[in-house]
Amino acid sequence: QVQLQESGPGLVKPSETLSLTCTVSGGSISYYYWSWIRQPPGKALEWIGHVYYSGTTGYNPSLQSRVTLSADTSKNEISLKLSSVTAADTAVYYCARDREAYQLLLAFDIWGQGTTVTVSS
Amino acid sequence: QSALTQPASVSGSPGQSITLSCTGTSSDVGYYNFVSWYQHHPGKAPKLIIYEVTKRPSGVSNRFSGSKSGNTASLTISGLLAEDEGDYYCCARAGSNTGVFGGGTKLTVL
Protein backbone atom coordinates (compact mmCIF):
# COMPACT_ATOMS: atom_id res chain seq x y z
CA GLN A 1 0.00 0.00 0.00
CA VAL A 2 1.01 3.62 -0.44
CA GLN A 3 3.18 5.01 2.34
CA LEU A 4 4.49 8.52 2.91
CA GLN A 5 7.66 9.48 4.76
CA GLU A 6 8.58 13.05 5.62
CA SER A 7 12.24 13.93 6.02
CA GLY A 8 14.35 16.99 6.65
CA PRO A 9 16.19 18.93 9.34
CA GLY A 10 14.59 18.85 12.77
CA LEU A 11 16.10 22.19 13.72
CA VAL A 12 16.08 25.36 11.64
CA LYS A 13 17.41 28.78 12.60
CA PRO A 14 15.15 31.83 12.56
CA SER A 15 15.06 33.68 9.21
CA GLU A 16 16.33 30.60 7.35
CA THR A 17 14.42 28.35 4.96
CA LEU A 18 12.76 25.16 6.15
CA SER A 19 12.99 22.38 3.56
CA LEU A 20 11.13 19.09 3.81
CA THR A 21 10.68 16.14 1.49
CA CYS A 22 7.85 13.62 1.38
CA THR A 23 8.89 10.34 -0.22
CA VAL A 24 6.07 8.21 -1.58
CA SER A 25 6.47 4.44 -1.70
CA GLY A 26 4.11 1.71 -2.83
CA GLY A 27 2.52 3.89 -5.48
CA SER A 28 3.08 6.79 -7.85
CA ILE A 29 2.56 10.47 -7.10
CA SER A 30 1.04 10.81 -10.56
CA TYR A 31 -2.56 11.93 -10.93
CA TYR A 32 -3.01 12.87 -7.27
CA TYR A 33 -3.06 16.06 -5.24
CA TRP A 34 -0.62 16.16 -2.32
CA SER A 35 -0.93 18.48 0.64
CA TRP A 36 1.29 19.65 3.46
CA ILE A 37 -0.38 20.15 6.85
CA ARG A 38 1.22 21.23 10.11
CA GLN A 39 0.34 21.26 13.78
CA PRO A 40 2.14 23.64 16.16
CA PRO A 41 2.50 22.37 19.73
CA GLY A 42 -0.86 22.48 21.49
CA LYS A 43 -2.61 23.98 18.48
CA ALA A 44 -4.85 22.91 15.63
CA LEU A 45 -4.02 21.43 12.27
CA GLU A 46 -3.23 24.01 9.60
CA TRP A 47 -3.40 23.40 5.86
CA ILE A 48 -0.24 24.77 4.22
CA GLY A 49 -0.94 24.03 0.58
CA HIS A 50 -1.16 21.42 -2.11
CA VAL A 51 0.71 20.39 -5.23
CA TYR A 52 -0.64 18.35 -8.12
CA TYR A 53 1.75 15.83 -9.68
CA SER A 54 1.98 18.10 -12.71
CA GLY A 55 3.24 20.97 -10.55
CA THR A 56 0.07 23.01 -10.15
CA THR A 57 -0.09 24.47 -6.66
CA GLY A 58 -2.46 26.11 -4.20
CA TYR A 59 -1.45 27.79 -0.97
CA ASN A 60 -2.87 28.97 2.33
CA PRO A 61 -3.17 32.74 1.81
CA SER A 62 -1.56 33.39 5.19
CA LEU A 63 1.59 31.50 4.13
CA GLN A 64 1.55 32.07 0.39
CA SER A 65 4.35 34.63 0.35
CA ARG A 66 6.76 32.22 2.06
CA VAL A 67 5.80 28.77 0.75
CA THR A 68 6.86 26.84 -2.30
CA LEU A 69 5.63 23.31 -3.02
CA SER A 70 6.89 21.10 -5.81
CA ALA A 71 6.50 17.57 -7.14
CA ASP A 72 9.18 15.39 -8.71
CA THR A 73 7.70 12.44 -10.57
CA SER A 74 11.14 10.97 -11.34
CA LYS A 75 11.93 10.71 -7.64
CA ASN A 76 8.32 10.15 -6.56
CA GLU A 77 8.71 12.98 -4.07
CA ILE A 78 6.88 16.07 -2.89
CA SER A 79 8.80 18.99 -1.41
CA LEU A 80 8.06 21.94 0.85
CA LYS A 81 10.10 25.07 1.27
CA LEU A 82 9.11 27.68 3.85
CA SER A 83 11.26 30.80 3.94
CA SER A 84 11.99 33.36 6.65
CA VAL A 85 10.90 31.04 9.44
CA THR A 86 10.20 32.16 12.99
CA ALA A 87 9.40 30.33 16.20
CA ALA A 88 5.75 30.34 15.11
CA ASP A 89 6.67 27.86 12.39
CA THR A 90 7.69 25.25 14.97
CA ALA A 91 5.34 22.34 14.35
CA VAL A 92 4.85 18.75 13.32
CA TYR A 93 4.70 18.77 9.54
CA TYR A 94 2.67 16.15 7.67
CA CYS A 95 2.35 15.32 4.01
CA ALA A 96 -0.92 13.75 2.93
CA ARG A 97 -2.58 12.44 -0.22
CA ASP A 98 -6.01 13.47 -1.46
CA ARG A 99 -8.01 10.28 -1.77
CA GLU A 100 -9.13 10.38 -5.39
CA ALA A 101 -7.02 10.81 -8.47
CA TYR A 102 -7.52 13.95 -10.53
CA GLN A 103 -9.69 15.61 -7.88
CA LEU A 104 -9.01 18.21 -5.20
CA LEU A 105 -11.39 16.96 -2.52
CA LEU A 106 -9.31 17.99 0.49
CA ALA A 107 -10.00 14.46 1.78
CA PHE A 108 -6.66 13.19 3.02
CA ASP A 109 -6.76 9.42 3.23
CA ILE A 110 -3.04 8.69 3.48
CA TRP A 111 -0.72 10.58 5.82
CA GLY A 112 2.93 10.44 6.67
CA GLN A 113 3.90 9.90 10.29
CA GLY A 114 4.87 13.56 10.57
CA THR A 115 8.19 15.20 11.26
CA THR A 116 8.89 17.67 14.03
CA VAL A 117 10.59 20.92 13.06
CA THR A 118 11.81 23.34 15.69
CA VAL A 119 12.79 26.88 14.81
CA SER A 120 15.43 28.08 17.24
CA SER A 121 18.84 29.66 17.24
CA GLN B 1 -9.37 32.98 5.23
CA SER B 2 -10.16 32.22 8.86
CA ALA B 3 -10.13 28.83 10.52
CA LEU B 4 -13.46 27.07 10.68
CA THR B 5 -15.13 27.30 14.09
CA GLN B 6 -15.43 24.16 16.18
CA PRO B 7 -16.35 23.86 19.86
CA ALA B 8 -13.22 23.40 21.93
CA SER B 9 -14.57 20.40 23.79
CA VAL B 10 -17.49 18.00 23.86
CA SER B 11 -18.18 15.09 26.16
CA GLY B 12 -20.53 12.14 26.22
CA SER B 13 -21.13 8.84 27.94
CA PRO B 14 -20.63 5.43 26.33
CA GLY B 15 -23.58 4.51 24.16
CA GLN B 16 -24.72 8.08 23.67
CA SER B 17 -24.82 10.00 20.42
CA ILE B 18 -22.99 13.29 20.11
CA THR B 19 -22.75 15.87 17.34
CA LEU B 20 -19.74 18.03 16.61
CA SER B 21 -20.23 21.24 14.66
CA CYS B 22 -17.99 23.02 12.18
CA THR B 23 -19.04 26.53 11.19
CA GLY B 24 -17.62 28.37 8.26
CA THR B 25 -18.87 30.92 5.78
CA SER B 26 -20.71 31.08 2.49
CA SER B 27 -17.29 30.99 0.81
CA ASP B 28 -16.19 27.64 2.20
CA VAL B 29 -18.51 25.26 4.07
CA GLY B 30 -21.61 26.90 2.66
CA TYR B 31 -20.36 26.96 -0.92
CA TYR B 32 -18.57 23.68 -1.52
CA ASN B 33 -19.58 20.12 -0.70
CA PHE B 34 -15.96 19.40 0.12
CA VAL B 35 -16.00 19.03 3.88
CA SER B 36 -13.97 16.30 5.54
CA TRP B 37 -13.56 15.16 9.13
CA TYR B 38 -10.53 13.67 10.85
CA GLN B 39 -9.99 11.81 14.09
CA HIS B 40 -6.63 12.56 15.67
CA HIS B 41 -4.98 10.76 18.53
CA PRO B 42 -1.79 12.25 20.03
CA GLY B 43 1.37 10.99 18.40
CA LYS B 44 -0.46 9.49 15.45
CA ALA B 45 -1.40 10.73 12.02
CA PRO B 46 -4.96 12.01 11.64
CA LYS B 47 -7.48 9.54 10.22
CA LEU B 48 -10.05 10.45 7.58
CA ILE B 49 -13.55 9.49 8.76
CA ILE B 50 -15.86 11.56 6.53
CA TYR B 51 -15.33 13.28 3.18
CA GLU B 52 -17.49 15.22 0.75
CA VAL B 53 -19.77 16.07 3.70
CA THR B 54 -21.44 12.67 4.02
CA LYS B 55 -19.21 9.97 2.52
CA ARG B 56 -17.50 7.42 4.70
CA PRO B 57 -14.26 5.69 3.60
CA SER B 58 -14.30 1.92 3.64
CA GLY B 59 -13.27 0.58 7.01
CA VAL B 60 -14.71 3.50 8.95
CA SER B 61 -17.50 2.56 11.34
CA ASN B 62 -21.04 3.45 10.30
CA ARG B 63 -21.39 5.02 13.74
CA PHE B 64 -19.82 8.09 12.12
CA SER B 65 -22.00 10.23 9.88
CA GLY B 66 -21.74 13.68 8.38
CA SER B 67 -24.17 16.36 7.30
CA LYS B 68 -24.33 20.02 6.37
CA SER B 69 -26.83 22.83 6.70
CA GLY B 70 -25.97 26.25 5.36
CA ASN B 71 -22.54 27.28 6.60
CA THR B 72 -22.34 24.59 9.28
CA ALA B 73 -21.19 21.01 8.85
CA SER B 74 -21.76 18.38 11.50
CA LEU B 75 -20.25 15.06 12.51
CA THR B 76 -22.45 12.71 14.49
CA ILE B 77 -21.01 9.79 16.42
CA SER B 78 -23.59 7.29 17.60
CA GLY B 79 -23.10 4.55 20.18
CA LEU B 80 -20.14 6.35 21.69
CA LEU B 81 -17.18 4.12 22.58
CA ALA B 82 -14.18 4.82 24.78
CA GLU B 83 -11.96 4.50 21.71
CA ASP B 84 -13.72 7.47 20.11
CA GLU B 85 -12.01 9.80 22.57
CA GLY B 86 -9.61 12.14 20.85
CA ASP B 87 -9.42 15.31 18.78
CA TYR B 88 -11.67 15.88 15.79
CA TYR B 89 -10.98 18.32 12.98
CA CYS B 90 -13.07 19.46 10.06
CA CYS B 91 -11.56 20.67 6.82
CA ALA B 92 -13.21 22.46 3.93
CA ARG B 93 -12.46 23.80 0.50
CA ALA B 94 -12.15 27.57 0.87
CA GLY B 95 -11.72 28.61 -2.72
CA SER B 96 -10.99 27.08 -6.08
CA ASN B 97 -7.54 26.17 -4.90
CA THR B 98 -7.34 26.45 -1.12
CA GLY B 99 -8.45 24.73 2.04
CA VAL B 100 -8.91 25.45 5.71
CA PHE B 101 -9.11 23.39 8.89
CA GLY B 102 -11.21 24.00 11.95
CA GLY B 103 -9.77 24.71 15.36
CA GLY B 104 -10.51 21.16 16.50
CA THR B 105 -12.79 19.64 19.14
CA LYS B 106 -11.55 17.50 22.00
CA LEU B 107 -14.00 14.67 22.59
CA THR B 108 -14.06 13.13 26.04
CA VAL B 109 -15.88 9.88 26.70
CA LEU B 110 -16.96 9.97 30.31
Interface residues (C-beta under 8 A of the other chain):
Chain A: S35 I37 A44 L45 E46 W47 G49 H50 G58 Y59 N60 P61 S62 Y94 R99 L104 L105 L106 A107 F108 D109 W111 G112 Q113 G114
Chain B: Q1 A3 F34 S36 Y38 H40 A45 P46 L48 Y51 E52 P57 Y89 C91 A92 R93 G95 S96 N97 T98 G99 V100 F101 G102 G103 G104
